[in-house]
């Protein structure tokens, strides 16, 4: 009798362990789980930045809607939990659950972030950027960034094109030689570009730019076009140069990989399903802001200079020969990504 009871209990235990994974799979496949997951994100910026209301927050709302409220995300501004410069590393370490910013603080902690941010004189808009990064299987440059993110215990899950990052100055720019010797606030990839064009890049906190331009300490700044009105730059600059040194500046969103893997298959599928949709929706929001900012500049008496196509091509060629190699030398994946971008432009002249 004891032997029969033992065998019966073993069989019952086996049956329960065999069934539970199938039950879990069915729940993952068919719909939302009962458990609510709560995440806390801190980006590299605060709520005044264009990336907050026109990038991260719309993505957060889309995630909560797509997961039917089973994933809820609280967003804290830079400095609330850690500094903006430390936010990427904090998310990787699990101190926070997610991060949003540019090129992982301009590539310092993950060089491949430069590929996600956008190359100098690279993609001319969201359609072209998406095509090379995720759309066309011949390129899929985004996979290189994702591999690097996973190595750092992060998962890349959000993206937005913030429009052109351009030069806003008190001197006209009609050709690349006009940048020679000019002192411009420029960080990371902007500094690489400005130096390649013969300029003198200046490192400076964002909050000091307005006063520095007004006092003549610097001749201008590199900034995302849609954000210049928020920074009140039209009050102190005279010119905007288009199409910009980076016609499609991007901002990325990452989630801690451990927290990502704790989600059910259904939740991950729902969040992955809004990646492309939110990319184009938020990119449009940024482009609308670009139009508003340009209007604000013109209303303040400023001028928008659109460089002739011949000069744009000259600047692109110099960027490809003098700037892109500096991105490529930062990692093997960057080198591969740059080559894929070169091939993309050969295929799409």
C-alpha positions in Angstrom: 0.0 0.0 0.0 2.8 2.4 0.9 4.6 1.6 -2.3 1.4 2.3 -4.3 0.9 5.6 -2.5 4.5 6.6 -3.1 4.2 5.9 -6.9 0.9 7.7 -7.0 2.4 10.8 -5.3 5.4 10.8 -7.7 3.2 10.5 -10.7 1.0 13.4 -9.4 4.0 15.6 -8.8 5.4 14.8 -12.3 2.0 15.6 -13.8 1.8 18.9 -12.0 5.3 20.0 -13.2 4.5 18.8 -16.7 1.3 20.7 -16.9 2.3 24.0 -15.3 4.6 25.2 -18.1 1.9 24.4 -20.6 -0.6 26.4 -18.6 1.8 29.3 -18.4 2.4 29.1 -22.1 -1.3 29.2 -22.8 -1.7 32.3 -20.6 1.3 34.0 -22.3 -0.1 33.2 -25.8 -3.8 34.0 -25.2 -3.7 37.2 -23.2 -2.5 39.3 -20.3 -1.3 37.8 -17.1 -2.9 38.4 -13.7 0.2 40.0 -12.3 0.9 43.8 -12.8 4.5 44.7 -13.5 5.7 48.1 -12.4 8.7 49.7 -13.9 10.6 53.0 -13.1 12.4 54.7 -15.9 14.8 57.6 -15.6 16.0 59.1 -18.9 19.1 61.3 -19.4 16.8 64.4 -19.5 14.0 66.1 -17.6 10.5 66.9 -18.5 11.4 70.2 -20.2 13.3 68.3 -23.0 11.5 67.6 -26.3 12.3 63.9 -25.8 10.0 63.7 -22.8 6.6 64.7 -24.2 7.3 63.9 -27.8 9.3 60.6 -27.4 9.4 58.7 -24.1 5.9 59.5 -22.6 3.9 58.6 -25.8 5.9 55.3 -25.9 5.1 54.7 -22.2 1.4 55.2 -22.8 1.4 52.9 -25.8 3.1 50.2 -23.7 0.6 50.4 -21.0 -2.3 50.3 -23.5 -0.8 47.4 -25.5 -0.2 45.3 -22.4 -3.8 46.1 -21.2 -2.4 47.7 -18.0 -0.3 44.8 -17.0 2.9 46.8 -17.4 2.9 50.3 -15.8 5.8 52.6 -16.1 6.7 55.6 -13.8 9.1 58.1 -15.4 11.3 60.2 -13.2 13.3 63.2 -14.6 17.1 63.2 -14.7 18.5 63.8 -11.3 15.6 62.3 -9.4 17.3 58.9 -9.0 20.7 59.4 -10.6 22.3 62.0 -12.8 21.5 62.1 -16.5 25.0 61.0 -17.3 24.7 58.0 -15.1 21.2 57.0 -16.2 22.2 54.5 -18.9 24.5 52.6 -16.5 21.9 52.7 -13.8 19.4 50.9 -16.0 22.0 48.3 -17.0 22.8 47.7 -13.4 19.1 47.3 -12.4 19.1 50.5 -10.2 16.3 51.7 -12.5 14.2 49.6 -15.0 14.8 51.7 -18.1 16.5 54.6 -19.8 16.0 57.0 -22.7 18.6 59.2 -24.3 20.9 59.8 -27.2 23.6 57.5 -28.4 23.9 56.2 -24.8 25.3 59.6 -23.7 26.9 60.0 -27.1 28.4 56.5 -27.2 30.5 56.7 -24.1 29.0 53.6 -22.5 28.0 51.7 -25.6 29.6 52.9 -28.9 26.9 51.2 -30.9 24.5 53.8 -29.6 26.1 56.1 -32.3 24.5 53.9 -35.0 21.1 54.3 -33.3 21.6 58.1 -32.9 22.4 58.6 -36.6 25.5 59.3 -38.6 26.6 62.7 -39.7 24.9 63.6 -43.0 23.3 60.2 -42.9 19.6 59.2 -43.1 17.4 62.1 -44.4 14.3 61.1 -42.4 12.5 58.4 -40.5 11.6 56.3 -43.5 15.2 56.0 -44.7 16.4 55.5 -41.1 13.9 52.7 -40.4 14.6 51.0 -43.7 18.3 50.7 -43.1 18.1 50.0 -39.3 15.2 47.6 -39.2 13.2 47.3 -42.4 15.3 45.9 -45.2 16.8 42.5 -44.2 19.8 43.3 -46.4 21.0 45.8 -43.8 19.3 45.4 -40.4 21.9 47.7 -38.7 19.6 47.8 -35.6 20.5 44.2 -34.8 24.1 45.3 -34.2 22.9 47.8 -31.6 20.6 45.2 -30.0 23.5 42.7 -29.6 25.6 45.4 -27.9 22.6 46.3 -25.6 22.1 42.7 -24.6 25.8 42.4 -23.6 25.2 45.3 -21.3 22.0 43.8 -19.8 19.7 46.0 -21.7 17.0 45.6 -24.4 16.4 48.3 -27.1 12.7 48.7 -27.4 11.9 52.3 -28.3 13.1 54.8 -30.9 12.1 58.2 -32.3 13.4 60.5 -35.0 13.7 64.0 -33.5 14.2 65.7 -36.8 17.3 67.5 -38.0 20.1 68.3 -35.5 21.4 71.5 -36.9 23.7 74.5 -36.4 22.1 77.6 -34.8 24.4 80.5 -35.1 25.1 84.2 -35.3 26.9 83.8 -38.6 25.6 82.5 -41.9 26.6 79.0 -43.1 26.4 78.5 -46.8 29.2 76.0 -47.2 31.3 73.8 -44.9 34.2 76.3 -44.9 32.0 78.7 -43.0 32.4 76.6 -39.9 36.2 77.0 -39.8 37.4 78.4 -36.5 33.9 79.0 -35.1 33.3 78.2 -31.5 30.2 76.1 -31.2 28.7 74.2 -28.3 28.9 70.6 -29.5 28.9 67.3 -27.6 29.9 63.8 -28.6 29.1 63.2 -32.3 28.4 66.9 -32.9 31.9 67.7 -31.6 33.5 65.1 -34.0 31.6 66.6 -36.9 32.4 70.2 -36.0 36.1 69.5 -35.5 36.2 67.7 -38.9 34.7 70.8 -40.5 37.5 72.9 -39.0 35.5 74.4 -36.1 36.3 74.6 -32.4 33.8 72.5 -30.4 33.0 73.7 -26.9 31.7 71.4 -24.1 29.0 73.1 -22.1 25.9 72.2 -20.0 22.7 72.8 -21.8 21.5 75.3 -19.3 24.5 77.6 -20.0 24.1 77.7 -23.8 21.7 80.6 -24.0 23.8 83.0 -21.9 27.0 81.9 -23.6 25.6 82.8 -27.0 24.1 86.1 -25.7 27.5 87.1 -24.3 29.4 86.0 -27.4 31.4 83.4 -25.6 30.4 80.9 -28.3 29.2 81.6 -31.9 26.3 79.2 -31.7 25.2 75.7 -30.8 24.3 72.3 -32.3 20.7 71.4 -31.2 17.7 69.4 -32.4 15.6 71.8 -34.5 12.3 71.0 -32.8 13.7 71.9 -29.4 15.2 75.4 -30.1 11.9 77.2 -29.1 11.8 75.3 -25.8 15.3 76.6 -25.1 14.5 80.2 -26.2 17.4 80.1 -28.7 15.5 82.3 -31.3 16.0 85.2 -28.8 19.8 85.0 -29.2 20.6 83.4 -32.6 20.2 84.8 -36.1 20.5 81.8 -38.4 19.5 78.1 -38.7 21.3 76.0 -41.2 19.5 73.3 -43.0 19.3 70.3 -43.7 21.5 70.0 -40.6 24.6 68.1 -39.9 22.4 65.1 -38.8 19.2 65.3 -40.8 17.6 62.6 -38.6 18.8 62.7 -35.0 17.4 59.8 -33.0 16.6 59.1 -29.3 16.6 55.6 -28.0 14.7 53.8 -25.2 16.2 50.7 -23.4 14.8 48.4 -20.7 16.8 46.4 -18.2 17.2 42.9 -19.8 16.5 41.0 -16.6 13.2 42.9 -16.2 12.4 42.4 -19.9 12.9 38.6 -19.5 10.6 38.5 -16.5 7.7 39.5 -18.7 5.4 36.9 -20.2 5.8 36.0 -23.9 2.5 37.8 -24.5 3.7 41.0 -22.9 6.9 41.1 -24.8 5.1 40.5 -28.0 2.7 43.3 -27.3 5.5 45.7 -26.5 7.6 44.7 -29.5 4.5 45.2 -31.6 4.4 48.9 -31.0 8.1 49.6 -31.7 7.5 50.6 -35.3 4.2 52.3 -34.7 5.4 54.5 -31.9 8.6 55.3 -33.9 6.7 56.9 -36.8 4.0 58.5 -34.5 6.6 60.2 -32.3 8.7 61.1 -35.2 5.8 63.0 -36.7 5.3 64.8 -33.4 8.9 65.9 -33.6 8.6 67.1 -37.2 5.5 69.1 -36.2 7.7 70.7 -33.5 10.4 71.5 -36.1 7.9 73.5 -38.1 6.8 75.4 -34.9 10.4 76.1 -33.9 11.3 77.4 -37.4 8.3 79.7 -37.3 9.4 81.0 -33.9 12.9 81.7 -35.3 11.5 83.6 -38.3 9.0 85.5 -36.1 12.0 86.6 -34.0 13.7 88.0 -37.1 15.9 85.0 -37.7 16.8 83.4 -41.0 16.8 79.8 -42.2 19.5 79.1 -44.7 19.0 76.0 -46.9 22.4 75.0 -48.3 22.5 74.2 -52.0 22.5 70.5 -52.9 26.0 70.8 -54.2 27.2 72.0 -50.8 25.2 69.4 -49.0 26.9 66.7 -51.0 30.3 68.2 -50.3 29.6 68.1 -46.6 28.3 64.6 -46.8 31.4 63.4 -48.6 33.6 65.0 -46.0 31.5 63.5 -43.2 31.9 60.0 -44.8 35.7 60.4 -45.1 36.5 62.3 -41.9 33.7 61.6 -39.5 32.3 58.1 -40.2 35.7 56.4 -39.7 35.9 57.9 -36.2 32.5 56.2 -35.4 33.7 53.0 -37.0 36.9 52.8 -35.0 35.0 52.7 -31.7 34.0 49.0 -32.0 33.8 46.1 -34.5 30.0 46.4 -34.6 30.3 50.1 -35.4 32.7 49.4 -38.2 30.3 46.9 -39.6 27.4 49.3 -39.2 29.2 52.1 -41.0 30.0 49.7 -43.9 26.3 48.8 -44.1 25.4 52.4 -44.2 27.9 53.0 -47.0 26.3 50.2 -48.9 22.9 51.5 -48.2 23.7 54.8 -49.8 25.3 53.1 -52.8 22.1 51.2 -53.3 19.9 54.2 -52.7 21.7 57.1 -54.4 
